[in-house]
Amino acid sequence: MIAAFRELGYVEGRTARFEVRTAKNDLDRLPELAAELVRTPVDIIVAVSPPAILAAKQATTTIPIVMAFWGAEGLIESGVVASFTRPGGNVTGVYMLAAELDAKRFELLLQAVPHARTVAVLNPGRGWSLTHLQQVAETHRIQLLISDVPGPDGYGATFAAMRKAKVDAVLVPSFPRFFREHRLIIEAAAEQQIPDSQGRQARGPSCRAADEVRVGDQHENG
């Protein structure tokens, strides 16, 4: 993101100053980090993911917040905006239909792995709902296994547990953390020979995030 700003003429230390805060997957720290940015103070807050956006909104009603909103819980339901026609408040940005995209990617995954009966789903944490995925699972009589990943170093153990549980495939939801860590996910899935829905996810949903499924040796071996 900072590199993109640089291309637009915003140079760190000369024409702009960037105050970067990251919770490092500890979402409980987000309110504290948002409050810290408000105290700094900053002119604009950029927040990605529902927990970060909500934390920023709770920390300030005056500093503009630019969002990229992922998650199944809508903007209105979560209190980020009052309505789409009259949003009010200090939040602007992009609302992505992540829940609908994940449901479609789930359908594509099942087409690529037609024998699947148990599908694991990596858990993004707060601000994310299973509703759309559960509807697909019920339609196709699929059992969902929600898998937590404590940190970037936890994918190996998580995918090993999936294999032990005889998971047939894994769905990776549209969530910023999983975009950043897509190589770790692909490597862990390949090591355990579990079909996954990664593919081009790192380039975002608009680049056919769901159209490639890595089937690997497991599918070949039946």
C-alpha positions as CSV (number, residue, x, y, z in Angstrom):
1,M,0.0,0.0,0.0
2,I,2.8,2.4,0.9
3,A,4.5,1.6,-2.4
4,A,1.2,2.6,-4.2
5,F,1.1,5.9,-2.4
6,R,4.7,6.5,-3.4
7,E,3.7,6.1,-7.1
8,L,1.1,8.8,-6.5
9,G,3.7,11.2,-5.2
10,Y,3.3,10.7,-1.5
11,V,6.9,10.2,-0.2
12,E,7.5,9.0,3.4
13,G,9.1,11.8,5.5
14,R,8.6,14.5,2.8
15,T,5.0,14.8,1.7
16,A,3.4,12.2,4.0
17,R,4.0,10.2,7.2
18,F,2.6,6.7,7.6
19,E,1.8,5.4,11.0
20,V,1.4,1.6,10.6
21,R,-0.2,-0.5,13.3
22,T,-0.8,-4.2,13.1
23,A,-2.5,-6.6,15.6
24,K,-0.4,-9.6,14.3
25,N,-3.6,-11.8,14.3
26,D,-4.4,-10.7,17.9
27,L,-7.8,-9.1,17.2
28,D,-8.2,-8.1,20.9
29,R,-5.5,-5.5,20.4
30,L,-7.3,-3.6,17.6
31,P,-9.3,-1.2,19.8
32,E,-6.1,-0.2,21.6
33,L,-4.2,0.3,18.3
34,A,-7.1,2.4,16.8
35,A,-7.2,4.6,19.9
36,E,-3.4,5.0,19.6
37,L,-3.7,6.3,16.0
38,V,-6.4,8.7,17.1
39,R,-4.1,10.1,19.9
40,T,-1.2,10.4,17.5
41,P,-3.2,12.1,15.7
42,V,-3.6,11.1,12.1
43,D,-5.5,12.7,9.2
44,I,-6.9,9.5,7.7
45,I,-7.2,5.9,9.0
46,V,-7.1,3.1,6.5
47,A,-8.7,-0.1,7.9
48,V,-9.0,-3.6,6.3
49,S,-11.3,-6.3,7.7
50,P,-14.4,-5.9,9.8
51,P,-12.7,-6.0,13.2
52,A,-10.2,-3.3,12.2
53,I,-13.0,-1.1,10.7
54,L,-15.2,-1.5,13.7
55,A,-12.3,-0.7,16.1
56,A,-11.5,2.5,14.1
57,K,-15.1,3.6,14.0
58,Q,-15.4,3.1,17.8
59,A,-12.2,5.1,18.3
60,T,-13.3,8.2,16.4
61,T,-16.3,9.9,14.9
62,T,-14.3,12.7,13.2
63,I,-11.2,11.3,11.5
64,P,-12.1,9.9,8.0
65,I,-11.9,6.1,7.8
66,V,-11.2,4.4,4.4
67,M,-12.2,0.8,4.5
68,A,-12.0,-2.3,2.4
69,F,-14.8,-4.4,4.0
70,W,-14.5,-8.2,4.0
71,G,-16.9,-10.5,5.8
72,A,-20.5,-11.7,5.7
73,E,-21.8,-9.3,8.3
74,G,-23.1,-6.3,6.4
75,L,-22.2,-2.7,6.8
76,I,-25.6,-1.7,8.1
77,E,-26.1,-4.6,10.4
78,S,-22.6,-4.0,12.0
79,G,-23.3,-0.3,12.5
80,V,-20.6,0.9,10.2
81,V,-23.1,2.9,8.1
82,A,-26.7,3.9,8.7
83,S,-27.8,3.0,5.2
84,F,-26.4,2.7,1.7
85,T,-28.3,5.7,0.4
86,R,-27.4,7.9,3.5
87,P,-24.4,6.3,5.1
88,G,-23.6,9.3,7.4
89,G,-20.7,9.2,9.8
90,N,-17.0,9.2,8.9
91,V,-16.5,5.9,7.0
92,T,-16.1,5.6,3.2
93,G,-14.4,3.0,1.0
94,V,-15.2,-0.3,-0.7
95,Y,-17.8,-2.9,0.3
96,M,-16.9,-6.4,-1.1
97,L,-19.5,-9.1,-1.4
98,A,-17.1,-11.6,0.3
99,A,-19.8,-13.9,1.6
100,E,-21.4,-14.3,-1.8
101,L,-18.0,-14.8,-3.4
102,D,-17.1,-17.5,-0.8
103,A,-20.3,-19.3,-1.4
104,K,-19.5,-19.3,-5.2
105,R,-16.0,-20.5,-4.5
106,F,-17.4,-23.3,-2.4
107,E,-19.6,-24.4,-5.3
108,L,-16.6,-24.4,-7.6
109,L,-14.5,-26.3,-5.1
110,L,-17.2,-29.0,-4.9
111,Q,-17.3,-29.2,-8.7
112,A,-13.5,-29.8,-8.8
113,V,-13.7,-32.3,-5.9
114,P,-17.0,-34.1,-6.5
115,H,-16.3,-36.9,-4.0
116,A,-15.9,-34.3,-1.1
117,R,-18.1,-35.0,1.9
118,T,-16.2,-33.2,4.6
119,V,-14.8,-29.7,3.8
120,A,-12.6,-27.7,6.2
121,V,-12.9,-23.9,6.3
122,L,-10.1,-21.7,7.6
123,N,-11.6,-19.5,10.3
124,P,-10.9,-15.7,9.8
125,G,-12.3,-14.9,13.3
126,R,-14.6,-12.1,14.3
127,G,-16.6,-10.3,11.7
128,W,-17.2,-13.3,9.6
129,S,-20.3,-15.5,9.3
130,L,-20.9,-19.1,8.1
131,T,-24.5,-18.4,6.9
132,H,-23.9,-18.5,3.1
133,L,-21.4,-21.5,3.4
134,Q,-23.8,-23.4,5.6
135,Q,-26.5,-23.0,2.9
136,V,-24.2,-24.5,0.3
137,A,-23.2,-27.3,2.6
138,E,-26.8,-28.2,3.4
139,T,-27.7,-28.2,-0.3
140,H,-24.9,-30.6,-1.1
141,R,-25.0,-32.6,2.2
142,I,-21.4,-31.5,3.1
143,Q,-20.1,-31.5,6.6
144,L,-18.1,-28.3,7.5
145,L,-15.1,-28.4,9.8
146,I,-14.1,-25.0,11.0
147,S,-10.3,-24.8,11.5
148,D,-8.5,-22.2,13.5
149,V,-5.0,-21.1,12.6
150,P,-3.3,-19.3,15.6
151,G,-0.6,-17.6,13.5
152,P,1.5,-17.8,10.3
153,D,3.4,-20.7,11.9
154,G,0.3,-22.7,12.6
155,Y,-0.7,-23.8,9.1
156,G,1.4,-27.0,9.2
157,A,-0.3,-28.3,12.3
158,T,-3.8,-27.1,11.2
159,F,-3.5,-29.0,7.8
160,A,-2.0,-32.0,9.5
161,A,-5.1,-32.1,11.8
162,M,-7.3,-31.8,8.7
163,R,-5.7,-34.8,7.1
164,K,-6.1,-36.8,10.4
165,A,-9.8,-35.8,10.4
166,K,-10.0,-37.2,6.8
167,V,-11.0,-33.8,5.3
168,D,-11.7,-34.0,1.5
169,A,-11.0,-30.4,0.7
170,V,-10.4,-27.0,2.3
171,L,-12.0,-23.6,1.6
172,V,-10.1,-20.5,2.2
173,P,-12.4,-17.5,2.8
174,S,-11.9,-14.0,1.3
175,F,-10.0,-12.4,4.2
176,P,-6.9,-10.1,4.3
177,R,-4.9,-12.4,6.4
178,F,-5.3,-15.3,4.1
179,F,-4.4,-13.1,1.1
180,R,-1.1,-12.2,2.8
181,E,-0.4,-15.8,3.9
182,H,-1.5,-17.5,0.7
183,R,1.8,-19.2,0.0
184,L,1.9,-20.8,3.4
185,I,-1.6,-22.1,2.9
186,I,-0.8,-23.6,-0.6
187,E,2.4,-25.2,0.8
188,A,0.6,-26.7,3.8
189,A,-2.2,-28.0,1.6
190,A,0.2,-29.5,-0.9
191,E,2.2,-31.2,1.9
192,Q,-0.9,-32.9,3.3
193,Q,-2.3,-33.5,-0.2
194,I,-5.6,-31.8,0.6
195,P,-7.4,-30.0,-2.3
196,D,-7.7,-26.3,-1.6
197,S,-9.4,-23.3,-3.1
198,Q,-6.4,-20.9,-3.2
199,G,-5.1,-20.5,-6.7
200,R,-4.9,-16.8,-7.6
201,Q,-6.4,-15.6,-4.3
202,A,-3.4,-13.3,-3.6
203,R,-4.5,-11.2,-6.5
204,G,-8.0,-10.7,-5.2
205,P,-11.5,-11.9,-6.0
206,S,-11.6,-9.8,-9.2
207,C,-8.8,-12.0,-10.7
208,R,-10.8,-15.3,-10.5
209,A,-9.9,-16.0,-6.9
210,A,-12.0,-19.1,-6.9
211,D,-11.4,-20.6,-10.3
212,E,-8.4,-22.7,-9.5
213,V,-8.4,-25.7,-7.2
214,R,-5.3,-27.6,-6.3
215,V,-6.3,-31.2,-6.3
216,G,-2.9,-32.9,-6.0
217,D,-2.1,-36.5,-5.4
218,Q,-5.0,-37.2,-3.1
219,H,-7.6,-36.8,-5.9
220,E,-5.4,-38.9,-8.3
221,N,-5.2,-41.6,-5.7
222,G,-8.9,-41.6,-5.0
